[in-house]
Amino acid sequence: MTKESPSRPPTGKTKSAFHIVASRFNTQYVDGLIDHATEELRALAPNATISLLRVPGSFEIPVVARELAAQHQADAIIACGVILQGETNHAENLGRSVTDALQRIAIEHGVPVINAVLSFDNENQARARCLENKINRGTEAARAAVEIANVLSEVRSKQGAAVSKPPRDNG
């Protein structure tokens, strides 16, 4: 696991929309992810609209993310949740299920879904990555959301330009 956050992407000047879908379960840690993600989004995309939708637990995040992605009203969706390992393999199964669903949603709808649904062995790991500043995964999720939104915007604008140019007549 990395000990450093990725570098900040350039600040965006265009109007963007980011949705955060967050679990109410393990609220203390999830709120830390949300706070750090929101702060970073505001710094990197000052003109962006940022919305927050809360769901009961991490398992419910993909259904809301899917609805948002299907509406194509977001440049990126950030999924925030914290899963703490218990005495059974439920946490592992839950984490894999949510990860697979989020990836499927992103690919099927062409809307980036940043996975900040995190599994931890213990609360010390959760505290370090959700509440502290050094390797905060909320900050990283926001950076990833802005960067991939910028890349997709660039790719899509080039595709549109290529399609709108008439073919050359060499005759």
N, C-alpha and C positions, 0 to 999 in steps of 0.2 A: 504494500500500500504506500502511495506517495506521501511524502512528508511536506510537500510544498504545493501551494495552489498554482494553477496555470496562470500565465500572465494575462493581464487585462486586455480585452480586445479594444479597438478604437471606439470612442464615444459615437453613438449613432445620432444623426441629425434628422432622420425621417420619423414620421409618425408610425409607431409600432403598437402592437397589442400583445400582451403576455397574460396568460392565465396561470394561476397557481391553484392546483387541486391538492388539498392537504387533509390528512387524517386527524381526527380528534383524539385518537388513541395515543398514549405516550405524549400528551400535550406539551409538556415542558420542553422536550427535545424537538418536537415538530415546530413549535412556535419559534425556537431558536433558528431552525432552518428557514422558516418563512421570513423572520425579521432580517436575517443576513441576505437572503435572496432579494427581498424587496429593496433593501438599502442599496445593494449592488446594481439592481435593475435601474433604480432612479439615477444612480451615478452614470451608468453607461448609456442609458436611453432616456434622457430627461423629458422627452416629448411623448413617451410611451404611456399607454393606458395599461394599468396593472389591476387585475381583478383576482379576488381570492374566493374560492369555493371550498367549504368544509364538508367532509364526509365522515361517517362513523369510524371507519378503520381503513387500513391500507388495501384490503381486499376490494373495497368499493371505489377506489380511485380510478381504475381503468374504465368503468362504465361511464363516469362523468367525463373523463378525458376523451373517450370515444365520441360522446355527444358534441363536445367542443370542437374536436377535430373535424367531425362531419359537417359542421357549420362553416368551416374555413374562415373563422373570424379572428384567428390568433396567428401571430408570427411564430410562436412557440408556446408550449404548455410545459409547466414544471410540476412534476408529481412529487409531493413531499410526504414521507411517512417514516416511522421508526418501528422496526420489529426487533424485539429483544428475545434472544434465545432462552427457551425454558428447558424443561426436563424431557420434552418429547421433540420429535422432528417437525412439528407443526410450523415453526418459524421458517425452517428451510423450505418446506413445501410452499408456504405462503409467499416468501420472497421470490422463488422461481416462477410461480404462477403470475404474480404481478409484473415481474420483469418481462416475461414472455408476452403478456397481454399488451403492455405499453409499447413494446417494439413492434408488434403486429399493427397496432393502431397507427403509429407513426408512418409505417411503410404503406399501409392501405390507404391512408388519407393524405399523405404528403405533407403532414404537419409535424414538425419536430416535437417529440415528447421527451423531455429531459427527466431521467430516472434518478430522483433523489429519495427513493424509498429504500431506506438503508437497514441492513441487518447487522446487529451487534451481538457479541457474546455477553456483554455486561454494560452496566450504566456508565462506567468510567470511559469506555470507548465512545458511547453515545455523547457524553458530556464534551469530550475532546473534539468531536467532529460536528456537533450541532450547536454548542453554546459558546465555544471559545473561538478566537479569531485566527489562530495560526493555520489550521487546516479545515476551515469550516466548509462543509459540503453544500450549504445553502449559497454561499458566495460562489463556489465553483459551478453550481447549477445555473445561476444567473449568468455567469460569464459564458458558459456553454450555450445557453439559450440565445443570447445576443449574437454570439459569433455565428451559430448555425443559421439564425434568421438572416444575418447579413449575407452569408454565403448563398443561401437559397434565393434571396432577393436578387443578387447579382446573376446567378444562373438563370433565373426566370426572366429577368430583363433582357439578357442576351438571347434567350430562346425567342422571346417576343420580337426582338429586333431582327433576328434571322428570318423569322416567319413573315414579317411585314415587308421585307425587301423583295421587290419583284425580281424574277429571274432575268439574267442578262440575255439579250438577243444578239447572238454573234453573226447574224445573217444580214 
